Amino acid sequence: MESTYESQKEKIVEADSIVFSAAITNEEAYIFQLLKERQGKRLICPEAKVYQDFLKAYSSSSGYHIFKGDVDTLSASDVVISFGVWFQDESTEATSLIHKVLGEKKPQFVYMHPIEDARLQTSITQFIKYEVGSEEGVAALLAYALLQDVALPEETEDILDDLDIGYLSAESNVGEEELESMHSLIGNKTTVSLIIGNDLYTHPKAEQIAKLIALLEKYAGINVLCIPPLRNALGVVLICDLDDDVQGQSVNYDTCEEGTYVNSDKCVYINNDTETLNISGLNNIATIVGLDAKNFIDYSNQLPKDKGFQILSDDDLKNPCISRVIPKERIRDFTLDEIDDLPVYDGAVIYTYKKVENAIEKGQVEDVLIGSKQFSTATKLQDGDLISFEIEGVKFVRVFKIDTSMKGTIALNPTFAINLSASLLSSYRFSRLAFEKINNQKIGNNDE
């Protein structure tokens, strides 16, 4: 392991850009930020960068540096709304947590997404299906519907009054009667939570969407949780000033998994594997900037206090949640651009998301594109057809499978790949499908 760390250290020293996953620890992120500040290294983490940009825009509208929502309030909510969350995505712990809340607490649940999820049928009170690409318009409609009875600053009220509700409703396929039903469902309920997901962070108009959603936290008192797209994405965006693209020589960094993480509840917790307090990996990269520590808490206590991190003691490490990131007030700088024409996604569309590969099943996971009979008819694909297609320069080879529980012309493209391209990781999750059949090959039997 020491030789691996040393080899990685040498590559970091030589590199102009460090490319890493949002699964690194807070302490690794802190050291990387020092490398940026002292040596000008570029920090590249595509999934975290789009999330960081979203939260910056959110902050400009909410007046706090991160969202204020928390899981305790979610658990106590009378009504839960999800927007842009695909609950079969396994890249974050939050989806299983939300499933638990829906199953145990049984709140009124409004599910907003372009794809119907059969697994949620018993939990859903109202399903609002919107058109792919129309999330900016849907966010505006949501703000308009939930703020109509709220006293607002004149400037904000003018912005909402200027919205062309008829156009946004028609183009997004979200009927005004659906919004009225949701508004009635909420009624005088005391606790309402809104869960925001990864579909919105990668949307071309993510910053506009963030500002509109933040209005609901600020003025409607809604408990908003912006679910991190990966394990420690929230920690990374709070600590690192991330860059858009690689320049010069780059190194792909593999985490040493030594240190702490921040979850969707803003809880700082320790990696179970780090309880031995081994920090040889941290110290190895820290020596590049002249640091050396006896234990990782020495690094943890350097995490930025202005971003909500707190000083820790050894006793804190005994707690499952060793501290909590505290939302800090920021000066509001709220502006909103005029909403352009909403994009139109005609024809067959696919939705790419992450699945976690079980180690036991490794090598047995079938790469599939899963669609409805309606999708099969629209694309002239039959069950078992082997096809290839590209998204953002990444080639996929998939076996098409029909799922009779699905509806519509959006197919699911679950991926187990970790080392995907930066452009794919930071791109909108929906894409138009242009495919080729591979030598007319067919896998399986249509009658299966």
SEROTOR-373265 format. One line per field, with one value per residue (C-alpha): residue in three letters; z, y, x. Coordinates in steps of 0.02 Angstrom, whole numbers. Example, Ala and Ser with C-alpha at 12.3 -4.5 7.8 and 13.67 -1.06 7.14 Angstrom:
code <- c(Ala, Ser)
Z <- c(390, 357)
Y <- c(-225, -53)
X <- c(615, 684)
***
This chain:
code <- c(Met, Glu, Ser, Thr, Tyr, Glu, Ser, Gln, Lys, Glu, Lys, Ile, Val, Glu, Ala, Asp, Ser, Ile, Val, Phe, Ser, Ala, Ala, Ile, Thr, Asn, Glu, Glu, Ala, Tyr, Ile, Phe, Gln, Leu, Leu, Lys, Glu, Arg, Gln, Gly, Lys, Arg, Leu, Ile, Cys, Pro, Glu, Ala, Lys, Val, Tyr, Gln, Asp, Phe, Leu, Lys, Ala, Tyr, Ser, Ser, Ser, Ser, Gly, Tyr, His, Ile, Phe, Lys, Gly, Asp, Val, Asp, Thr, Leu, Ser, Ala, Ser, Asp, Val, Val, Ile, Ser, Phe, Gly, Val, Trp, Phe, Gln, Asp, Glu, Ser, Thr, Glu, Ala, Thr, Ser, Leu, Ile, His, Lys, Val, Leu, Gly, Glu, Lys, Lys, Pro, Gln, Phe, Val, Tyr, Met, His, Pro, Ile, Glu, Asp, Ala, Arg, Leu, Gln, Thr, Ser, Ile, Thr, Gln, Phe, Ile, Lys, Tyr, Glu, Val, Gly, Ser, Glu, Glu, Gly, Val, Ala, Ala, Leu, Leu, Ala, Tyr, Ala, Leu, Leu, Gln, Asp, Val, Ala, Leu, Pro, Glu, Glu, Thr, Glu, Asp, Ile, Leu, Asp, Asp, Leu, Asp, Ile, Gly, Tyr, Leu, Ser, Ala, Glu, Ser, Asn, Val, Gly, Glu, Glu, Glu, Leu, Glu, Ser, Met, His, Ser, Leu, Ile, Gly, Asn, Lys, Thr, Thr, Val, Ser, Leu, Ile, Ile, Gly, Asn, Asp, Leu, Tyr, Thr, His, Pro, Lys, Ala, Glu, Gln, Ile, Ala, Lys, Leu, Ile, Ala, Leu, Leu, Glu, Lys, Tyr, Ala, Gly, Ile, Asn, Val, Leu, Cys, Ile, Pro, Pro, Leu, Arg, Asn, Ala, Leu, Gly, Val, Val, Leu, Ile, Cys, Asp, Leu, Asp, Asp, Asp, Val, Gln, Gly, Gln, Ser, Val, Asn, Tyr, Asp, Thr, Cys, Glu, Glu, Gly, Thr, Tyr, Val, Asn, Ser, Asp, Lys, Cys, Val, Tyr, Ile, Asn, Asn, Asp, Thr, Glu, Thr, Leu, Asn, Ile, Ser, Gly, Leu, Asn, Asn, Ile, Ala, Thr, Ile, Val, Gly, Leu, Asp, Ala, Lys, Asn, Phe, Ile, Asp, Tyr, Ser, Asn, Gln, Leu, Pro, Lys, Asp, Lys, Gly, Phe, Gln, Ile, Leu, Ser, Asp, Asp, Asp, Leu, Lys, Asn, Pro, Cys, Ile, Ser, Arg, Val, Ile, Pro, Lys, Glu, Arg, Ile, Arg, Asp, Phe, Thr, Leu, Asp, Glu, Ile, Asp, Asp, Leu, Pro, Val, Tyr, Asp, Gly, Ala, Val, Ile, Tyr, Thr, Tyr, Lys, Lys, Val, Glu, Asn, Ala, Ile, Glu, Lys, Gly, Gln, Val, Glu, Asp, Val, Leu, Ile, Gly, Ser, Lys, Gln, Phe, Ser, Thr, Ala, Thr, Lys, Leu, Gln, Asp, Gly, Asp, Leu, Ile, Ser, Phe, Glu, Ile, Glu, Gly, Val, Lys, Phe, Val, Arg, Val, Phe, Lys, Ile, Asp, Thr, Ser, Met, Lys, Gly, Thr, Ile, Ala, Leu, Asn, Pro, Thr, Phe, Ala, Ile, Asn, Leu, Ser, Ala, Ser, Leu, Leu, Ser, Ser, Tyr, Arg, Phe, Ser, Arg, Leu, Ala, Phe, Glu, Lys, Ile, Asn, Asn, Gln, Lys, Ile, Gly, Asn, Asn, Asp, Glu)
Z <- c(0, 42, -133, -206, -102, -151, -336, -323, -231, -370, -501, -401, -388, -577, -621, -664, -635, -504, -558, -418, -366, -242, -134, -63, 120, 187, 242, 68, -3, 120, 65, -118, -85, -9, -165, -269, -161, -142, -305, -425, -453, -542, -450, -562, -494, -625, -522, -375, -487, -553, -375, -316, -451, -405, -220, -259, -357, -220, -91, -191, -173, 1, 94, 168, 102, 93, 105, 281, 267, 379, 393, 562, 485, 332, 446, 533, 372, 332, 146, 51, -128, -234, -389, -506, -395, -471, -326, -412, -416, -293, -298, -132, 35, 33, -80, 39, 184, 94, 52, 239, 281, 151, 213, 400, 417, 269, 229, 82, -60, -221, -347, -489, -629, -816, -778, -681, -548, -519, -358, -279, -325, -148, -77, -205, -167, -325, -478, -579, -742, -834, -1003, -1016, -1016, -945, -765, -770, -814, -683, -549, -596, -588, -419, -350, -421, -347, -174, -149, -209, -30, 42, 71, -42, -75, -219, -334, -308, -327, -490, -558, -520, -586, -752, -780, -928, -829, -976, -1086, -949, -907, -1088, -1131, -972, -977, -796, -790, -684, -607, -551, -464, -382, -321, -246, -165, -91, -33, 64, 129, 305, 337, 460, 392, 208, 136, -40, -98, -244, -348, -472, -628, -583, -547, -722, -811, -929, -828, -658, -585, -630, -555, -395, -370, -393, -273, -141, -139, -66, 78, 112, 98, 111, 255, 159, 220, 65, 49, -103, -107, -143, -306, -228, -56, -4, -137, -5, 88, -71, -132, 37, 47, -132, -263, -410, -590, -749, -852, -854, -911, -935, -863, -755, -626, -577, -388, -293, -119, 32, 126, 279, 365, 372, 256, 252, 216, 148, 326, 341, 470, 477, 506, 510, 385, 479, 403, 478, 659, 666, 646, 510, 409, 307, 147, 206, 269, 106, 1, 140, 138, -35, 53, 206, 324, 438, 572, 708, 675, 552, 679, 658, 477, 520, 632, 486, 384, 344, 489, 375, 279, 436, 497, 684, 798, 851, 1006, 1026, 1119, 968, 868, 974, 905, 741, 692, 758, 711, 594, 458, 510, 372, 373, 322, 160, 75, -49, -229, -308, -493, -614, -802, -914, -947, -1127, -1235, -1151, -1245, -1335, -1333, -1476, -1509, -1401, -1248, -1125, -942, -876, -691, -575, -502, -372, -424, -289, -267, -260, -428, -508, -684, -691, -711, -879, -968, -1019, -1088, -1011, -1097, -1113, -1252, -1313, -1321, -1413, -1542, -1565, -1592, -1679, -1551, -1494, -1328, -1336, -1474, -1450, -1486, -1469, -1443, -1381, -1245, -1228, -1317, -1210, -1306, -1230, -1286, -1216, -1228, -1246, -1123, -1117, -946, -952, -795, -882, -985, -1110, -1228, -1102, -1074, -924, -948, -780, -777, -660, -734, -616, -729, -848, -943, -860, -992, -958, -769, -779, -919, -911, -872, -1013, -1193, -1362, -1423, -1589, -1595, -1708, -1700, -1685, -1825, -1798, -1640, -1517, -1337, -1250, -1307, -1345, -1256, -1092)
Y <- c(0, 119, 98, 136, 294, 347, 318, 420, 559, 570, 585, 723, 821, 814, 849, 1014, 943, 818, 717, 632, 562, 644, 489, 560, 611, 789, 780, 730, 873, 994, 940, 958, 1134, 1176, 1107, 1222, 1376, 1347, 1263, 1309, 1131, 1119, 1015, 914, 823, 836, 770, 881, 1033, 1038, 1016, 1157, 1274, 1228, 1265, 1431, 1486, 1419, 1521, 1682, 1659, 1582, 1689, 1536, 1449, 1280, 1216, 1216, 1059, 909, 728, 746, 873, 761, 616, 726, 797, 787, 808, 758, 817, 746, 837, 769, 617, 443, 323, 178, 278, 198, 327, 405, 341, 465, 368, 219, 340, 425, 255, 218, 381, 348, 171, 204, 379, 369, 555, 622, 599, 701, 621, 736, 655, 615, 427, 332, 220, 62, 29, 186, 155, 111, 269, 399, 514, 619, 587, 741, 686, 824, 828, 788, 949, 1058, 1063, 1251, 1279, 1154, 1241, 1406, 1327, 1251, 1419, 1505, 1376, 1365, 1550, 1621, 1642, 1703, 1884, 1916, 2060, 2165, 2117, 1930, 1949, 2044, 1904, 1771, 1879, 1898, 1710, 1646, 1510, 1452, 1426, 1342, 1227, 1177, 1148, 1054, 953, 1000, 1055, 1201, 1085, 970, 1117, 1163, 983, 987, 1155, 1084, 929, 1037, 1150, 1205, 1062, 1121, 1027, 1008, 940, 954, 833, 891, 766, 745, 774, 958, 982, 927, 1023, 1161, 1286, 1217, 1389, 1457, 1304, 1321, 1502, 1460, 1313, 1418, 1539, 1397, 1375, 1561, 1617, 1463, 1382, 1220, 1096, 1079, 943, 949, 768, 752, 658, 550, 494, 648, 773, 895, 889, 913, 1064, 1149, 1126, 1133, 1270, 1154, 1188, 1154, 1060, 977, 1079, 1016, 850, 761, 623, 516, 504, 351, 389, 319, 319, 398, 530, 596, 624, 737, 653, 726, 773, 879, 755, 733, 550, 440, 304, 139, 81, 232, 185, 116, 299, 249, 406, 352, 394, 569, 605, 544, 677, 808, 807, 887, 1047, 1019, 947, 797, 742, 611, 576, 632, 745, 862, 880, 880, 1032, 1129, 1111, 1283, 1353, 1482, 1335, 1265, 1140, 1131, 1094, 911, 823, 641, 610, 669, 523, 403, 473, 410, 593, 673, 849, 939, 1067, 1225, 1332, 1505, 1665, 1746, 1909, 1877, 1925, 1864, 1889, 1781, 1774, 1770, 1590, 1545, 1425, 1255, 1119, 980, 799, 712, 526, 395, 456, 364, 400, 359, 331, 236, 64, -10, -174, -307, -385, -558, -531, -454, -516, -571, -402, -387, -220, -184, -45, -66, 0, -20, -104, 71, 112, -52, -6, 171, 113, -53, -140, -315, -395, -463, -347, -299, -114, 19, 207, 355, 485, 629, 530, 373, 216, 98, -80, -140, -283, -212, -284, -252, -217, -236, -130, 22, 152, 286, 313, 338, 189, 160, 148, 93, 94, 10, 100, 209, 289, 378, 535, 705, 765, 620, 638, 822, 810, 805, 629, 619, 604, 567, 391, 361, 179, 45, -139, -247, -375, -413, -506, -553, -602, -712, -756, -637, -755, -751)
X <- c(0, 142, 214, 41, 28, 204, 169, 9, 102, 231, 95, 8, 170, 193, 11, -72, -247, -309, -461, -558, -726, -844, -818, -655, -652, -665, -484, -425, -528, -445, -271, -322, -384, -214, -132, -241, -206, -19, 30, -109, -172, -339, -469, -585, -738, -876, -1023, -979, -949, -1127, -1190, -1077, -1142, -1321, -1292, -1207, -1359, -1472, -1375, -1397, -1585, -1601, -1474, -1386, -1231, -1319, -1497, -1570, -1677, -1644, -1697, -1784, -1903, -1924, -1973, -2102, -2175, -2360, -2323, -2165, -2133, -1993, -1932, -1799, -1764, -1752, -1771, -1684, -1522, -1400, -1260, -1313, -1375, -1518, -1636, -1645, -1671, -1816, -1892, -1887, -1976, -2111, -2136, -2136, -2209, -2328, -2340, -2440, -2316, -2309, -2190, -2133, -2033, -2045, -2041, -2172, -2093, -2194, -2098, -2172, -2354, -2409, -2327, -2380, -2527, -2506, -2396, -2352, -2272, -2180, -2094, -1909, -1807, -1946, -1880, -1850, -2032, -2089, -1985, -2067, -2240, -2198, -2141, -2294, -2414, -2337, -2302, -2468, -2534, -2368, -2316, -2166, -2047, -2112, -1968, -1996, -2184, -2161, -2050, -2180, -2323, -2230, -2223, -2324, -2411, -2516, -2363, -2260, -2404, -2434, -2251, -2207, -2369, -2404, -2585, -2640, -2770, -2628, -2544, -2709, -2729, -2555, -2591, -2751, -2659, -2539, -2678, -2637, -2516, -2384, -2234, -2194, -2031, -1963, -1827, -1720, -1622, -1481, -1588, -1592, -1406, -1357, -1495, -1433, -1537, -1486, -1446, -1617, -1699, -1597, -1650, -1834, -1826, -1736, -1882, -1987, -1867, -1851, -2032, -2144, -2049, -2031, -1900, -1789, -1657, -1542, -1485, -1297, -1261, -1125, -1066, -968, -1018, -1080, -915, -815, -915, -899, -711, -645, -649, -682, -632, -729, -601, -431, -283, -107, -52, -181, -187, -336, -337, -400, -464, -372, -539, -460, -565, -742, -889, -1043, -1209, -1372, -1424, -1265, -1201, -1012, -974, -821, -781, -797, -633, -545, -578, -401, -347, -225, -188, -37, -131, -177, -2, 72, -15, -8, 182, 172, 117, 227, 96, 108, -15, -31, -216, -348, -435, -287, -341, -528, -508, -436, -596, -670, -772, -853, -928, -1010, -880, -848, -700, -697, -633, -584, -747, -846, -778, -880, -1043, -1121, -1143, -984, -1039, -1157, -1124, -1216, -1297, -1217, -1303, -1247, -1290, -1431, -1400, -1561, -1591, -1687, -1670, -1821, -1872, -1833, -1931, -1928, -1833, -1926, -1866, -1955, -1943, -1859, -1766, -1653, -1617, -1443, -1414, -1298, -1323, -1206, -1129, -1138, -967, -1044, -1126, -972, -951, -1132, -1213, -1299, -1285, -1463, -1572, -1745, -1900, -2087, -2183, -2225, -2039, -2010, -2141, -2074, -1895, -1935, -1826, -1869, -1829, -1651, -1587, -1405, -1375, -1242, -1260, -1159, -1192, -1069, -933, -955, -1003, -1131, -1169, -1335, -1458, -1634, -1759, -1946, -2020, -2208, -2230, -2156, -2249, -2201, -2055, -1915, -1799, -1686, -1498, -1427, -1237, -1115, -964, -864, -735, -853, -806, -815, -937, -1056, -1046, -1092, -1220, -1410, -1469, -1595, -1536, -1610, -1575, -1486, -1433, -1362, -1403, -1247, -1241, -1425, -1376, -1511, -1481, -1609, -1783, -1925, -2044, -1947)
***
